[in-house]
C-alpha cells in the first residue's frame, strides 16, 4: 500500500481529518538535489489555523474521554504501519529533505520509536495519591491541556514533528502542526496520512504548512494552550515573547553550538571518527551537531590531519541515485550562510584544511584549523558541514572557552578516564552530556532539551517529560462529609 498519495493530496493540506485546499493557495514540493518538482501541497493562512483549532477543540473532548486502550491501539497500529512502509517514508526524507539513505533510515526508526512510546504513554498512570492532614482522599491528576500547537523545522522533519505530536495526542490532546514548508510532506502531511490510516479520529490532527504568519496565528490563538517549538534561537525568542504575553506555556527547543572536547589521552582514530560523524551527519544541519572541536594541544595537529583526511574521503552527492555520506544543503539561502561563515573565518586567519567548496547545494565537508574562539565559524551556529578545530593547553582554558558560548544543548567529552570526563562535565553547563561519544544522539525514552539560548529544558522524551509538557496537574480531594467551619 501507499500511505501518502500525491494525487489525492495534490495542492492540499490536512485539516480537521481530511484533505482540503489551503486558503493560501498551493506550492510545489521541491527536491533540493536538483530543484525538480515532486508534487504540490496546500499552503495555510491564519483562517486555516482558526478552522483547525476549532475542529481540534470539538474532537478533543471525546478523545480525552475515550478508554485509554483505544488511544494506545491507534499508536500501536501507526507504528506497525510505519515499519511496514518504512521504504516509502525514507524515500520522502531522501528526495524532499536531502537526507542520505542511512540518515533517512535512522530517522524512520526514531519516528517509529516515538509511536511505540506514545502507545505506552497512553497506558501510563495519570496521577498519584497524596498525603493529607485531613481524613480525605487527596489526588494529583494529570489532565490534557486541550489543543497543542507544534511548529517543527526542516532538518529532521519526521522526528522533530512526531516527538511532540505523538505524546500530545496519546495524552488526550488535539494537535495543530505547522511543519516547515520546505519539508511539508516528510514533516507533516505523510505523518497525517499515517495516523489517519491507523484510525486517529477526525479533527484531532491538522497539518498546516505555511509561513511565519501561520506560526504567529497558532502561537497567539486563545484556544491553543501549549506551544511546542523547534527552530532557531532567534525565532524561538519571538515565539516565547508572543506566548508570554498570553501567559501561555511554550516549550522551546532551539539552536546549539555544541562542543566536542578531545582530551589528551584518547584513541586518536576513534576520536577522529566521532568528530567526523558529529559534524558531517546530514550536512551538519542538526541542532546537536558538533560545531566546536576543542582538542588538547598535544594531539591537535594529528587530529586536524585525521579529520581533514576523513572529510576528503566522504562522498557528497544526490542521495536518490548513490549511497553518499552527505546530500544537499536544504536551499541556497542556507548554503550561502554556511559559505559566508567559512570564508569570513578564513579571511580572519583560519586555515582551510579540507572542503570549503560547493557545487549547487552540495557543500563539501569542511575542516577549519587555526581558528580562534572569536572566529565566526567557531563562535556562531553554522548549521552546515563545518568542523572548526581549536587547541587548548589546560582544563581552565578549556572551561573558559566552552562556557563563552550562549548555547547549552549537547556536549561530548572524549577521554580514556570516564571519571575525569564526568568531573569536567560538571563545569560545562549543557542539557545533554555524552562521555566518549559525539554530540548527536536522541532516544525516545531519554529526556531531551537544552539550557540558556538552546531552550527551556528537557521537554521531550520518556514519561515524565512528556507528561509535564502536554498535561496540566489538578489537585482533587474527596471526603465523606461536608467539612465543618466556625462560621
C-alpha positions as CSV (number, residue, x, y, z in Angstrom):
1,X,0.0,0.0,0.0
2,X,1.0,3.7,-0.4
3,X,0.4,5.8,2.7
4,X,0.8,9.2,1.1
5,X,-0.8,9.6,-2.3
6,X,0.4,12.7,-4.1
7,X,-2.5,12.6,-6.5
8,X,-5.3,12.7,-3.8
9,X,-3.3,15.2,-1.7
10,X,-2.3,17.4,-4.7
11,X,-2.3,21.0,-3.7
12,X,-4.0,20.2,-0.4
13,X,-3.2,20.3,3.3
14,X,-4.7,18.1,6.1
15,X,-7.4,20.0,8.2
16,X,-9.8,18.5,10.6
17,X,-9.3,15.0,9.4
18,X,-9.4,15.4,5.6
19,X,-7.5,16.8,2.6
20,X,-8.6,20.3,1.8
21,X,-7.2,23.2,-0.3
22,X,-5.2,25.6,1.6
23,X,-6.5,29.1,1.9
24,X,-3.1,30.4,1.0
25,X,-3.1,28.5,-2.4
26,X,-0.6,25.8,-3.3
27,X,3.2,25.5,-3.6
28,X,5.5,22.9,-5.3
29,X,7.2,20.2,-3.2
30,X,10.8,20.8,-4.3
31,X,13.7,18.3,-4.3
32,X,16.9,20.2,-3.1
33,X,19.2,17.8,-5.1
34,X,18.1,19.1,-8.5
35,X,15.2,21.6,-7.9
36,X,12.7,19.2,-9.5
37,X,9.0,19.4,-8.5
38,X,7.7,16.3,-6.6
39,X,4.1,17.5,-6.4
40,X,2.2,20.3,-4.7
41,X,1.0,21.0,-1.2
42,X,-1.6,23.3,0.2
43,X,-0.4,26.5,1.9
44,X,-2.3,27.6,5.1
45,X,-3.2,31.0,6.3
46,X,-4.5,32.4,9.6
47,X,-8.1,31.4,8.7
48,X,-7.0,27.8,8.3
49,X,-5.4,27.9,11.8
50,X,-8.7,29.0,13.3
51,X,-10.6,26.3,11.5
52,X,-8.1,23.7,12.6
53,X,-8.2,24.8,16.2
54,X,-12.0,24.8,16.2
55,X,-12.0,21.2,14.9
56,X,-9.5,20.2,17.5
57,X,-11.4,21.7,20.4
58,X,-14.6,19.8,19.3
59,X,-12.8,16.5,18.7
60,X,-10.6,16.6,21.8
61,X,-13.4,16.2,24.3
62,X,-14.4,12.8,23.1
63,X,-10.8,11.7,22.6
64,X,-9.9,12.6,26.2
65,X,-12.9,10.7,27.5
66,X,-12.1,7.6,25.3
67,X,-10.8,4.5,27.0
68,X,-7.0,4.7,27.3
69,X,-6.5,1.5,25.4
70,X,-8.3,3.0,22.3
71,X,-5.6,5.7,22.2
72,X,-2.9,3.1,22.7
73,X,-4.3,1.0,19.8
74,X,-4.0,3.9,17.4
75,X,-0.3,4.4,18.1
76,X,0.5,0.7,18.0
77,X,-1.2,0.5,14.6
78,X,0.7,3.6,13.4
79,X,4.0,2.1,14.5
80,X,3.2,-1.1,12.7
81,X,2.2,0.7,9.5
82,X,5.3,2.9,9.5
83,X,7.6,-0.1,9.9
84,X,5.7,-1.9,7.1
85,X,6.1,1.2,4.9
86,X,9.5,2.4,6.0
87,X,10.9,2.5,2.5
88,X,8.1,4.9,1.3
89,X,8.8,7.3,4.2
90,X,12.5,7.1,3.8
91,X,12.2,7.9,0.2
92,X,10.4,11.1,1.0
93,X,13.1,12.0,3.5
94,X,15.7,11.5,0.8
95,X,14.1,13.4,-2.0
96,X,12.4,16.2,0.0
97,X,14.7,16.8,2.9
98,X,18.0,15.8,1.2
99,X,18.7,13.0,3.6
100,X,21.4,10.5,2.8
101,X,20.0,6.9,2.8
102,X,21.4,6.0,6.1
103,X,20.2,9.1,7.8
104,X,16.7,8.6,6.3
105,X,16.5,5.0,7.6
106,X,17.7,6.1,11.0
107,X,15.1,8.8,11.2
108,X,12.3,6.4,10.2
109,X,13.4,4.3,13.2
110,X,13.2,7.3,15.5
111,X,9.7,8.1,14.4
112,X,8.6,4.5,14.9
113,X,10.1,4.6,18.4
114,X,8.1,7.7,19.2
115,X,4.9,6.0,18.1
116,X,5.6,2.9,20.2
117,X,6.4,5.2,23.2
118,X,3.1,7.1,22.7
119,X,1.2,3.8,22.8
120,X,2.9,3.0,26.2
121,X,2.3,6.6,27.3
122,X,-1.4,6.2,26.8
123,X,-1.3,3.4,29.4
124,X,0.8,5.2,32.0
125,X,-0.7,6.3,35.3
126,X,-2.4,9.7,35.2
127,X,-1.7,10.8,38.7
128,X,-0.8,9.9,42.3
129,X,-2.3,9.7,45.7
130,X,-1.1,12.4,48.1
131,X,-0.8,12.6,51.8
132,X,-3.2,14.9,53.6
133,X,-3.6,16.2,57.1
134,X,-7.3,15.7,56.8
135,X,-9.3,12.4,56.7
136,X,-9.9,12.6,53.0
137,X,-8.7,11.2,49.6
138,X,-6.1,13.6,48.1
139,X,-5.1,13.2,44.4
140,X,-2.8,14.8,41.9
141,X,-4.2,14.1,38.5
142,X,-2.7,14.7,35.0
143,X,-5.3,16.1,32.6
144,X,-4.9,17.0,28.9
145,X,-4.3,20.7,28.2
146,X,-6.8,20.7,25.2
147,X,-5.2,21.8,21.9
148,X,-1.4,21.8,21.4
149,X,0.4,23.8,18.7
150,X,3.5,22.2,17.2
151,X,6.0,24.1,15.0
152,X,8.8,22.0,13.5
153,X,11.8,22.6,11.3
154,X,13.2,21.0,8.1
155,X,16.3,19.2,9.2
156,X,15.0,16.1,10.9
157,X,11.4,16.8,9.9
158,X,9.8,13.5,10.9
159,X,11.2,13.0,14.4
160,X,11.1,16.7,15.3
161,X,7.4,16.7,14.5
162,X,6.4,13.3,15.9
163,X,8.3,13.7,19.2
164,X,5.6,16.4,20.1
165,X,2.6,15.2,18.0
166,X,2.6,11.6,19.2
167,X,2.8,12.2,23.0
168,X,0.5,15.1,22.9
169,X,-2.2,13.0,21.2
170,X,-1.6,10.0,23.3
171,X,-2.2,12.0,26.5
172,X,-5.6,13.1,25.2
173,X,-5.0,16.3,23.4
174,X,-5.7,17.6,19.9
175,X,-2.7,18.9,17.8
176,X,-2.3,21.5,15.1
177,X,1.1,21.0,13.4
178,X,2.9,23.6,11.3
179,X,5.8,21.9,9.5
180,X,8.5,23.9,7.6
181,X,7.1,24.3,4.1
182,X,10.4,23.0,2.7
183,X,9.5,19.6,4.2
184,X,5.7,19.8,4.2
185,X,5.3,16.1,3.3
186,X,8.0,14.4,5.4
187,X,7.5,16.8,8.3
188,X,3.7,16.7,8.4
189,X,1.5,15.5,5.6
190,X,2.9,12.0,5.4
191,X,2.5,11.7,9.2
192,X,-1.1,12.9,9.0
193,X,-1.8,10.2,6.4
194,X,-0.1,7.6,8.6
195,X,-2.1,8.5,11.7
196,X,-5.4,8.7,9.7
197,X,-4.8,5.2,8.3
198,X,-4.1,4.0,11.8
199,X,-7.5,5.1,13.0
200,X,-6.9,8.5,14.6
201,X,-10.4,10.2,14.8
202,X,-11.1,13.2,12.6
203,X,-10.4,16.6,13.9
204,X,-7.6,15.6,16.3
205,X,-4.7,16.4,14.0
206,X,-4.4,19.2,11.4
207,X,-1.2,19.8,9.4
208,X,-0.8,23.4,8.1
209,X,2.3,24.1,6.1
210,X,2.9,27.9,5.9
211,X,5.0,30.9,6.7
212,X,5.6,32.9,9.8
213,X,2.1,34.3,9.7
214,X,0.7,30.8,10.2
215,X,3.1,30.2,13.1
216,X,2.1,33.5,14.7
217,X,-1.6,32.7,14.4
218,X,-1.0,29.4,16.1
219,X,1.0,30.9,18.9
220,X,-1.5,33.6,19.6
221,X,-4.7,31.6,19.2
222,X,-6.5,31.8,22.6
223,X,-7.7,28.1,22.4
224,X,-4.1,26.8,21.9
225,X,-2.8,26.4,25.5
226,X,0.6,24.9,24.8
227,X,3.2,25.6,22.0
228,X,6.0,23.1,21.2
229,X,8.5,24.9,19.0
230,X,11.7,23.6,17.5
231,X,13.8,26.0,15.5
232,X,16.4,28.8,15.7
233,X,17.1,30.7,18.8
234,X,16.1,34.0,17.2
235,X,12.7,32.6,16.1
236,X,12.3,30.9,19.5
237,X,12.7,34.2,21.3
238,X,9.9,35.7,19.2
239,X,7.7,32.7,19.9
240,X,8.4,33.0,23.6
241,X,7.7,36.7,23.7
242,X,4.3,36.2,22.0
243,X,3.3,33.3,24.1
244,X,4.5,35.0,27.3
245,X,2.2,38.0,26.8
246,X,-0.7,35.5,26.7
247,X,0.5,33.6,29.8
248,X,0.7,30.5,27.5
249,X,3.1,27.6,28.2
250,X,5.7,27.3,25.5
251,X,8.4,24.6,25.1
252,X,11.4,25.9,23.1
253,X,14.0,23.5,21.6
254,X,16.4,25.9,19.9
255,X,19.9,26.2,18.4
256,X,23.2,24.8,19.6
257,X,26.9,25.3,19.0
258,X,27.9,22.1,20.7
259,X,31.4,21.4,21.9
260,X,33.3,18.2,21.3
261,X,36.1,18.0,23.7
262,X,39.1,15.8,22.9
263,X,41.3,15.2,25.9
264,X,45.0,14.2,25.7
265,X,44.6,10.5,26.5
266,X,42.2,9.4,23.7
267,X,42.4,6.8,21.0
268,X,43.0,9.3,18.2
269,X,41.5,7.3,15.3
270,X,38.3,6.7,17.3
271,X,38.2,10.4,18.2
272,X,38.5,11.5,14.6
273,X,35.7,9.1,13.6
274,X,33.4,10.5,16.3
275,X,34.3,14.1,15.3
276,X,33.6,13.5,11.6
277,X,30.2,11.9,12.4
278,X,29.3,14.6,14.8
279,X,30.0,17.4,12.4
280,X,29.1,16.0,9.0
281,X,26.0,13.8,9.6
282,X,23.1,15.2,7.5
283,X,25.3,18.0,6.2
284,X,25.7,19.4,9.7
285,X,22.0,20.5,9.7
286,X,21.3,19.3,13.2
287,X,20.9,21.3,16.4
288,X,23.1,18.8,18.1
289,X,25.9,18.9,15.5
290,X,29.5,19.2,16.9
291,X,30.0,22.8,16.0
292,X,33.2,23.3,18.0
293,X,36.1,20.9,18.3
294,X,38.3,21.6,21.3
295,X,41.5,19.4,21.2
296,X,44.3,19.1,23.6
297,X,47.4,20.8,22.3
298,X,49.5,17.6,22.3
299,X,47.0,15.9,19.8
300,X,45.9,19.0,17.9
301,X,48.0,18.6,14.7
302,X,47.3,14.9,14.3
303,X,43.6,15.4,15.0
304,X,43.3,18.1,12.3
305,X,45.2,16.0,9.8
306,X,43.0,12.9,10.5
307,X,39.7,14.9,10.5
308,X,40.7,16.6,7.2
309,X,41.5,13.2,5.6
310,X,38.2,11.8,6.8
311,X,36.4,14.8,5.3
312,X,38.2,14.4,2.0
313,X,37.1,10.8,1.7
314,X,33.4,11.4,2.3
315,X,31.3,11.2,-0.9
316,X,28.9,14.1,-1.5
317,X,26.0,14.0,-4.0
318,X,22.4,13.1,-4.8
319,X,21.2,10.6,-2.2
320,X,18.5,9.4,-4.6
321,X,21.0,7.9,-7.0
322,X,24.0,6.9,-5.0
323,X,25.0,5.9,-1.5
324,X,26.6,9.1,-0.4
325,X,27.5,10.3,3.1
326,X,26.3,13.9,2.5
327,X,23.4,15.1,0.5
328,X,22.4,18.7,-0.4
329,X,22.0,21.7,1.9
330,X,18.3,22.5,2.1
331,X,18.4,25.6,0.0
332,X,20.6,28.4,-1.5
333,X,20.0,30.7,1.4
334,X,21.3,28.2,3.9
335,X,24.2,27.2,1.7
336,X,25.3,30.9,1.3
337,X,25.1,31.4,5.1
338,X,27.4,28.4,5.6
339,X,29.9,29.6,3.0
340,X,29.9,33.1,4.3
341,X,30.9,31.9,7.8
342,X,33.6,29.7,6.3
343,X,35.1,32.5,4.2
344,X,34.9,35.1,7.0
345,X,36.8,32.8,9.3
346,X,39.5,32.1,6.6
347,X,39.8,35.8,5.9
348,X,40.3,36.3,9.7
349,X,43.2,33.8,9.8
350,X,41.8,30.3,9.9
351,X,43.3,27.7,7.7
352,X,41.1,25.6,5.3
353,X,42.3,22.0,6.0
354,X,39.5,20.4,3.9
355,X,36.5,21.4,1.9
356,X,35.2,25.0,1.7
357,X,33.8,24.5,-1.8
358,X,30.4,23.6,-3.2
359,X,28.6,22.7,-6.4
360,X,25.0,23.7,-6.4
361,X,23.6,22.8,-3.0
362,X,26.3,20.1,-2.4
363,X,28.8,21.5,0.1
364,X,32.0,19.6,0.8
365,X,32.6,18.6,4.4
366,X,34.9,21.3,5.7
367,X,37.6,21.4,8.4
368,X,39.0,24.7,9.7
369,X,42.3,24.7,11.6
370,X,43.9,27.6,13.4
371,X,40.6,29.1,14.5
372,X,40.3,31.4,17.5
373,X,37.5,31.5,20.0
374,X,36.1,34.5,18.2
375,X,36.3,33.1,14.7
376,X,32.8,33.3,13.3
377,X,32.6,29.6,12.3
378,X,33.6,28.7,15.8
379,X,31.5,31.2,17.8
380,X,28.3,31.0,15.8
381,X,25.9,28.2,14.9
382,X,26.8,27.3,11.3
383,X,24.1,24.6,10.6
384,X,26.3,23.2,7.8
385,X,29.1,20.5,7.4
386,X,31.8,22.6,9.0
387,X,34.2,21.4,11.8
388,X,36.3,24.3,13.3
389,X,39.1,22.9,15.4
390,X,40.7,24.9,18.3
391,X,43.6,23.8,20.5
392,X,43.6,24.3,24.3
393,X,46.5,23.9,26.8
394,X,44.8,23.1,30.0
395,X,41.5,22.5,31.7
396,X,41.0,26.0,32.9
397,X,41.4,27.4,29.4
398,X,39.1,24.7,28.1
399,X,36.3,25.5,30.6
400,X,36.6,29.2,29.8
401,X,36.4,28.7,26.0
402,X,33.4,26.3,26.2
403,X,31.5,28.4,28.6
404,X,31.8,31.6,26.5
405,X,29.0,30.3,24.2
406,X,25.4,31.3,24.9
407,X,24.2,27.9,23.9
408,X,23.9,24.8,26.1
409,X,22.4,21.9,24.2
410,X,24.8,18.9,23.8
411,X,28.3,18.2,24.9
412,X,30.7,15.4,24.0
413,X,33.9,14.6,26.0
414,X,36.3,12.0,24.7
415,X,38.7,10.5,27.2
416,X,40.0,7.2,28.5
417,X,39.3,8.4,32.0
418,X,35.5,8.3,32.4
419,X,35.5,9.9,35.9
420,X,37.7,12.7,34.6
421,X,35.1,13.3,31.9
422,X,32.3,13.3,34.4
423,X,34.1,15.8,36.6
424,X,34.8,18.1,33.7
425,X,31.2,17.9,32.6
426,X,30.1,19.3,35.9
427,X,31.8,22.6,34.9
428,X,30.3,22.8,31.5
429,X,26.5,23.6,31.6
430,X,24.6,21.6,29.0
431,X,21.3,19.9,28.7
432,X,22.9,16.7,27.3
433,X,26.3,15.2,28.0
434,X,27.9,12.2,26.4
435,X,31.2,10.8,27.7
436,X,33.1,9.0,25.0
437,X,30.6,9.9,22.3
438,X,30.0,12.7,19.9
439,X,27.2,15.2,20.4
440,X,24.4,13.9,18.1
441,X,22.2,11.4,19.9
442,X,18.5,11.0,20.7
443,X,16.3,8.3,22.2
444,X,12.5,8.4,22.7
445,X,12.9,7.3,26.3
446,X,15.5,9.9,27.3
447,X,14.9,13.5,28.3
448,X,16.0,15.9,25.6
449,X,16.4,19.7,25.9
450,X,18.9,22.5,26.2
451,X,19.7,25.3,28.6
452,X,20.4,29.0,28.1
453,X,20.0,30.0,24.5
454,X,19.4,26.4,23.5
455,X,15.9,26.3,25.0
456,X,13.8,25.8,28.1
457,X,15.0,22.4,29.3
458,X,14.0,18.8,28.9
459,X,10.6,18.8,27.4
460,X,10.8,15.6,25.2
461,X,11.5,12.0,25.9
462,X,10.2,9.4,28.4
463,X,7.0,9.5,30.5
464,X,7.9,12.3,33.0
465,X,9.0,14.9,30.5
466,X,6.1,14.3,28.1
467,X,3.5,14.4,30.9
468,X,5.0,17.7,32.1
469,X,4.9,19.1,28.6
470,X,1.4,18.1,27.5
471,X,-0.8,17.9,30.6
472,X,-1.9,20.1,33.5
473,X,-1.7,18.9,37.1
474,X,-5.0,19.1,39.0
475,X,-5.4,18.7,42.8
476,X,-8.5,16.8,43.8
477,X,-9.8,15.9,47.3
478,X,-12.8,13.9,48.4
479,X,-14.3,13.2,51.8
480,X,-17.4,11.5,53.1
481,X,-19.0,14.6,54.8
482,X,-19.0,18.3,54.3
483,X,-16.3,20.0,56.3
484,X,-17.5,22.0,59.3
485,X,-16.2,25.5,59.8
486,X,-16.6,28.0,62.7
487,X,-18.8,30.4,60.7
